[in-house]
Amino acid sequence: MAARKKIAGIAAAIVLVMTLTACVSGNDGANPAKSQIGEKVKLRMMWWGAQSRHEVTLKALEAYSKANPHVTFEPEYSGMDGYLDKLSTQAAAHNAPDIFQIDPSWVADWASRNQLADLTEAIDLTDIDSKLTSISLIDNKLYGVPLGSVAHGMIYNKAAMEKLGIALPSMGWTWDDFFQFAIEAKAKLAGNQYVSKDYAGDYFAYSAYQYANGKGQLMTDDGKFNIDKDLFLEWANRWQLLRESGAVPPADVNASDKEFDPSADLLVKGAILLRLAFNASYGGWDSMNPGAYALVTMPRSAEAGGWLKPSLFFGISPFSDNVEEAKKFVNWFINSEEAGEILGTTRGVPVNTKVATAIEASFSDADRAGMELYHATQQNGQQWSPGPSGWTNWVDKDWALVRDELSFGKKTPEQAYEALRKTAKEYE
């Protein structure tokens, strides 16, 4: 955050210049500069999420423009499907939005490709936990701004389970509990209903399983393949049994799922009872089926399976024509109590601790439900790591291919493991 310089002098012209400069450039984070002076600026901003996130983000943009009439926005928002491909294509052509939402695991790769602006001197980090910013601090330069902190767990259809007489999962349950639950719950479901998505080849689900069994993350921080073969085969074979029993959807149904799409989200459609979720996403599902859902911790084993992590980051394009105005907005977005009140926990617990404390009393029921999972995971969760740089495609593309091949029966668990091991060599 740039400090205002005190310039000595008594000339009226100098005083006038400084007055105008303060109007357009001063921004203390909590109170954006209010002025109609300066060139009109339109900021392109891109993010993904559920409808509830879209709605509050648009309200935040409106509030900022009201306080800063020279700034307007061109919002681009969607679900997660296709988001990374679209943004990557734009960034490669030096046509990325001025401000864009990115996953924590992308930051290092994007910074290494000169696709993120240096924000070191622009953002006030005074009331933000350094553990959240450490991911985007590369060579002592800040390349991304954390927007929240979230817990990784599961969401389930509590209303449907109670109606069917299915015992509800509880905080602290184990992976053995989960697989037993899936078998028992399937016996009470109709033929076109399933317990869970097929997560046999899901990177994040297996990460939780390997973490819980004390085997660490799937690639080491120094960039080495680290999937435990015996544990992966155990995992994949357990899901194979669920597939054979009909507890998870057929491959074509599983592949049709689109998170937060009312017409395609398998949980919302009532096709499954349970899926992976972050606590910040609870409001999105609840808005589509109010009061039906509840959250539970990621299953554990010898160790906890879930973790707390920075939810999302904002990056700014280094090729933007409006870098300075974009920086001012991002600073306001994370440090302003006004923004915090509008956004709630739609991107996780606010990163600014003072803002989080100030707005907690105004949390909605959905926010409070999310906080229950957050606090349960906070007590006994794993240390999250973004892993080494350069592995984004292995996580987002190679694993996605293996996921589909397992689901469609085109690869055995052994073949899936070998495919992951082989493709990992390209990144090591």
C-alpha positions in Angstrom: 0.0 0.0 0.0 1.6 3.2 -1.2 2.0 5.8 1.5 1.2 9.5 0.8 4.4 11.5 0.6 4.6 14.8 2.5 6.0 17.4 0.3 7.2 20.7 1.7 6.3 23.9 -0.1 3.9 26.7 0.0 3.2 27.3 -3.7 -0.5 27.1 -4.4 0.1 25.1 -7.5 2.0 22.4 -5.6 -0.7 22.2 -3.0 -3.4 21.8 -5.7 -1.4 19.0 -7.4 -1.0 17.1 -4.1 -4.7 17.5 -3.3 -5.7 16.0 -6.6 -3.2 13.2 -6.3 -4.5 12.2 -2.8 -8.0 12.0 -4.2 -7.2 9.5 -6.9 -4.3 7.4 -5.4 -4.8 7.2 -1.7 -6.3 3.9 -0.5 -6.0 2.7 3.1 -7.5 -0.7 2.3 -10.6 -0.3 4.6 -11.8 2.8 2.8 -11.2 3.0 -1.0 -10.5 6.4 -2.4 -13.7 8.3 -3.2 -13.3 10.6 -6.2 -14.6 11.3 -9.6 -11.3 12.8 -10.6 -9.1 10.8 -13.0 -9.6 8.8 -16.2 -12.4 6.3 -16.5 -11.2 2.8 -16.0 -12.9 -0.5 -16.8 -11.5 -3.6 -15.0 -12.1 -7.0 -16.5 -12.4 -9.5 -13.7 -12.8 -13.3 -13.9 -13.7 -15.9 -11.4 -15.5 -19.2 -10.9 -17.9 -20.5 -8.3 -21.6 -21.1 -7.5 -24.4 -18.7 -8.1 -24.2 -17.5 -4.4 -20.5 -16.4 -5.0 -21.4 -14.7 -8.2 -24.2 -12.7 -6.6 -22.2 -11.3 -3.7 -19.1 -10.6 -5.8 -21.2 -8.5 -8.2 -22.5 -6.6 -5.1 -19.0 -6.0 -4.0 -18.0 -4.6 -7.4 -21.1 -2.3 -7.3 -20.0 -1.1 -3.9 -16.5 -0.3 -5.1 -17.7 1.5 -8.1 -20.1 3.6 -6.0 -17.1 4.7 -3.8 -14.9 5.1 -6.9 -17.1 6.3 -9.7 -14.2 6.4 -12.2 -13.9 2.5 -11.9 -16.3 0.1 -13.5 -16.1 -3.6 -14.1 -16.5 -6.1 -16.9 -17.2 -9.3 -14.9 -16.7 -12.8 -16.4 -17.9 -15.7 -14.2 -18.8 -19.3 -14.6 -18.5 -22.7 -12.9 -15.2 -24.5 -12.6 -15.6 -26.6 -15.7 -13.5 -25.2 -18.5 -12.3 -22.2 -16.4 -8.6 -23.1 -16.4 -8.4 -23.8 -20.1 -10.2 -20.5 -21.0 -8.0 -18.4 -18.6 -4.8 -20.2 -19.7 -5.6 -19.5 -23.4 -6.2 -15.8 -22.7 -3.0 -15.5 -20.5 -0.9 -17.1 -23.2 -2.1 -14.5 -25.7 -1.4 -11.7 -23.2 -5.2 -11.1 -23.0 -6.0 -12.2 -19.5 -8.5 -10.2 -17.5 -7.0 -7.5 -15.3 -7.9 -9.5 -12.2 -8.6 -13.2 -12.2 -9.2 -15.9 -9.6 -6.7 -18.7 -9.4 -6.2 -21.8 -7.3 -3.3 -21.8 -4.8 -1.6 -24.7 -6.6 -1.4 -22.6 -9.8 0.5 -19.6 -8.4 4.0 -20.9 -8.7 3.5 -22.0 -12.3 1.9 -18.8 -13.4 4.5 -16.7 -11.8 7.3 -18.7 -13.5 5.6 -17.9 -16.9 5.4 -14.2 -16.1 1.6 -14.3 -16.1 1.2 -12.7 -12.7 2.1 -9.1 -11.7 4.3 -8.3 -8.8 2.0 -7.1 -5.9 4.7 -6.7 -3.3 4.4 -3.0 -2.6 0.6 -2.8 -3.3 -1.1 -5.0 -0.8 -1.5 -4.4 3.0 -0.8 -7.7 4.7 -0.8 -6.4 8.2 -3.7 -8.4 9.4 -3.3 -11.5 7.2 -1.7 -14.7 8.5 1.7 -15.2 6.9 1.0 -18.9 6.4 -1.7 -17.9 3.8 0.6 -15.6 1.8 3.7 -17.9 1.9 2.5 -19.8 -1.1 2.4 -16.7 -3.3 5.7 -15.2 -2.0 8.3 -16.3 -4.6 11.9 -14.8 -4.3 10.4 -12.4 -1.8 7.9 -11.0 -4.3 4.1 -11.3 -3.8 2.4 -12.7 -6.9 -1.0 -13.5 -5.6 -3.4 -12.4 -2.9 -5.2 -15.0 -0.7 -9.0 -14.5 -0.5 -9.9 -16.8 2.3 -9.1 -19.9 4.3 -11.2 -23.1 3.9 -11.6 -26.6 5.2 -11.7 -29.7 2.9 -14.5 -32.1 3.8 -17.7 -33.6 2.5 -21.3 -32.4 2.0 -24.2 -34.8 2.3 -27.9 -34.8 1.8 -29.1 -34.9 5.4 -32.8 -34.6 4.6 -32.7 -37.6 2.2 -30.7 -39.8 4.6 -33.1 -39.1 7.5 -36.1 -39.9 5.3 -34.5 -43.2 4.3 -33.3 -44.1 7.8 -29.6 -44.0 6.9 -27.3 -43.3 9.8 -25.7 -39.9 9.3 -21.9 -39.5 9.2 -20.2 -37.7 12.1 -17.3 -35.4 12.5 -14.1 -37.5 12.9 -15.4 -40.5 11.0 -12.8 -42.9 9.3 -12.3 -44.1 5.8 -13.4 -47.6 7.0 -16.6 -45.9 8.2 -17.0 -44.3 4.8 -16.7 -47.4 2.8 -19.0 -49.4 5.2 -21.5 -46.5 5.1 -21.5 -46.6 1.2 -22.4 -50.3 1.2 -25.1 -50.0 3.8 -26.6 -46.9 2.4 -26.8 -48.3 -1.2 -29.1 -51.1 0.1 -31.8 -48.4 0.9 -31.5 -46.5 -2.4 -33.5 -46.9 -5.6 -31.7 -48.2 -8.6 -31.0 -44.8 -10.1 -29.7 -43.4 -6.9 -26.1 -43.7 -5.6 -24.2 -43.0 -2.5 -21.2 -40.9 -3.8 -19.5 -39.8 -6.9 -16.8 -42.3 -8.1 -13.7 -40.8 -6.6 -11.3 -43.7 -7.5 -9.2 -41.5 -9.7 -9.8 -38.2 -8.1 -6.5 -36.4 -7.1 -7.9 -34.6 -4.1 -9.8 -37.6 -2.7 -6.8 -39.9 -2.9 -4.6 -37.2 -1.5 -6.8 -37.2 1.6 -6.6 -41.0 1.8 -2.8 -41.1 1.5 -2.4 -38.2 4.0 -4.7 -40.0 6.4 -2.6 -43.2 6.2 0.6 -41.3 7.0 2.2 -41.5 3.6 2.4 -37.8 2.9 1.6 -35.8 -0.3 1.5 -37.3 -3.8 4.6 -35.4 -5.0 7.2 -34.1 -2.7 8.0 -30.4 -2.3 11.2 -30.9 -4.2 9.3 -32.4 -7.2 9.4 -36.2 -6.8 6.6 -38.7 -7.5 5.4 -40.0 -4.1 2.3 -42.1 -4.6 2.4 -45.1 -2.4 1.7 -48.0 -4.8 0.2 -50.5 -2.3 -2.0 -47.8 -0.8 -3.2 -46.6 -4.2 -4.1 -50.1 -5.2 -6.0 -50.6 -2.0 -7.9 -47.4 -2.6 -8.7 -48.1 -6.2 -9.9 -51.6 -5.4 -12.1 -50.4 -2.7 -13.8 -48.1 -5.2 -14.0 -51.0 -7.6 -16.1 -52.9 -5.1 -18.4 -49.8 -4.8 -18.6 -49.6 -8.6 -19.6 -53.3 -8.8 -22.2 -52.9 -6.0 -23.8 -49.9 -7.7 -22.9 -47.6 -4.8 -21.4 -45.1 -7.3 -22.8 -44.0 -10.6 -22.1 -45.6 -13.9 -19.2 -44.0 -15.8 -21.4 -41.9 -18.1 -23.5 -40.5 -15.2 -20.4 -39.8 -13.2 -18.8 -37.9 -16.1 -22.0 -35.8 -16.6 -21.7 -34.2 -13.2 -21.2 -30.4 -13.2 -20.7 -28.9 -9.8 -23.2 -26.2 -8.9 -25.2 -26.6 -12.1 -28.8 -27.1 -11.0 -29.5 -29.4 -14.0 -26.3 -31.4 -13.8 -24.9 -31.4 -10.2 -25.5 -35.0 -9.1 -26.0 -34.0 -5.5 -28.6 -31.3 -6.3 -30.4 -33.6 -8.7 -30.7 -36.2 -5.9 -28.7 -38.8 -7.8 -26.0 -39.0 -5.1 -26.1 -38.5 -1.3 -22.5 -37.2 -0.8 -19.6 -35.5 -2.4 -16.4 -33.7 -1.7 -16.8 -30.1 -0.6 -15.0 -27.1 0.9 -16.9 -25.3 3.7 -17.0 -22.1 1.7 -19.0 -23.8 -1.0 -21.8 -24.9 1.4 -23.9 -21.8 0.7 -23.9 -22.5 -3.0 -25.5 -25.9 -2.5 -27.8 -24.7 0.3 -29.2 -22.0 -2.0 -30.3 -24.6 -4.5 -31.9 -26.9 -1.9 -32.3 -24.9 1.4 -31.9 -26.8 4.6 -31.3 -30.2 2.9 -27.5 -30.5 3.4 -24.9 -30.8 6.1 -21.1 -30.9 6.2 -18.8 -33.5 7.7 -15.0 -33.8 8.1 -12.9 -35.7 5.5 -12.6 -39.2 6.8 -9.4 -40.0 8.8 -7.3 -43.1 9.4 -4.2 -43.2 11.5 -4.0 -39.4 10.9 -6.5 -36.8 9.9 -7.5 -36.7 6.2 -8.7 -33.2 5.8 -6.8 -29.9 5.8 -7.1 -26.2 6.0 -5.8 -24.2 3.0 -5.9 -20.9 1.4 -9.1 -21.1 -0.6 -8.4 -19.0 -3.7 -6.1 -16.2 -4.9 -6.5 -13.1 -7.0 -3.8 -12.6 -9.5 -3.4 -9.5 -11.7 -2.2 -9.7 -15.3 1.2 -8.0 -15.8 0.0 -7.0 -19.3 -3.0 -5.1 -18.0 -3.3 -1.5 -18.9 -4.8 -0.8 -15.5 -2.4 -2.6 -13.1 -2.4 0.1 -10.4 -6.2 0.4 -10.3 -6.5 -3.4 -10.2 -4.1 -3.4 -7.2 -6.2 -0.8 -5.3 -9.3 -2.9 -5.8 -7.8 -6.2 -4.7 -6.4 -4.4 -1.6 -9.9 -3.2 -0.8 -11.4 -6.6 -1.5 -9.4 -8.3 1.2 -9.0 -5.5 3.8 -12.3 -3.7 3.7 -14.9 -4.5 6.3 -17.5 -3.4 3.8 -16.3 -6.0 1.3 -16.2 -8.6 4.1 -19.8 -8.0 5.0 -20.9 -8.4 1.4 -18.9 -11.5 0.6 -19.3 -13.4 3.9 -17.6 -16.8 3.6 -18.3 -17.4 -0.1 -14.5 -17.7 -0.6 -13.7 -19.0 2.9 -13.1 -17.4 6.2 -11.9 -13.8 5.3 -8.1 -13.7 5.3 -8.0 -10.4 7.2 -8.4 -11.4 10.9 -10.0 -8.1 11.9 -12.5 -8.3 9.1 -13.3 -11.9 10.0 -13.9 -11.0 13.7 -16.0 -7.9 12.8 -18.4 -9.7 10.5 -18.9 -13.0 12.4 -21.9 -11.7 14.2 -23.7 -11.1 10.8 -22.9 -14.6 9.4 -25.9 -16.4 7.8 -27.0 -19.9 8.8 -25.1 -21.2 5.8 -21.9 -19.4 6.9 -22.3 -20.8 10.4 -22.7 -24.4 9.0 -19.5 -23.9 7.0 -17.7 -22.6 10.1 -18.6 -25.8 12.0 -16.6 -27.8 9.5 -13.8 -25.2 9.5 -13.4 -25.4 13.3 -13.6 -29.2 13.4 -10.8 -29.4 10.8 -8.8 -26.7 12.5 -8.6 -28.8 15.6 -7.2 -31.8 13.9 -6.2 -31.3 10.2 -3.3 -31.9 8.0 -0.7 -29.4 6.9 -1.6 -28.4 3.3 1.1 -27.8 0.7 0.7 -26.6 -2.9 3.4 -29.0 -3.9 6.2 -28.2 -6.3 5.8 -25.9 -9.2 5.4 -27.2 -12.7 2.9 -30.0 -11.8 -0.4 -28.3 -12.6 -1.1 -30.3 -15.7 -0.3 -33.6 -13.9 -2.9 -32.7 -11.3 -5.6 -31.2 -13.6 -5.1 -33.3 -16.8 -3.2 -36.5 -16.2 -5.2 -37.4 -13.1 -8.5 -36.5 -14.9 -7.7 -38.9 -17.7 -6.9 -41.7 -15.2 -10.1 -40.9 -13.3 -12.2 -41.4 -16.4 -10.3 -44.5 -17.5 -10.9 -46.2 -14.1 -14.5 -45.2 -14.1 -15.1 -46.5 -17.6 -13.2 -49.7 -16.9 -10.5 -48.9 -19.5 -7.7 -49.3 -16.9 -7.1 -51.6 -14.0 -5.9 -50.1 -10.7 -2.4 -51.4 -11.5 -2.5 -49.8 -15.0 -3.8 -46.6 -13.6 -0.9 -46.4 -11.1 1.7 -47.1 -13.8 0.1 -44.4 -16.0 0.5 -41.9 -13.2 4.0 -42.9 -12.4 5.0 -42.7 -16.1 3.5 -39.3 -16.7 5.1 -38.0 -13.5 8.5 -38.5 -15.0 7.7 -35.7 -17.4 7.4 -33.3 -14.5 10.2 -34.5 -12.2 
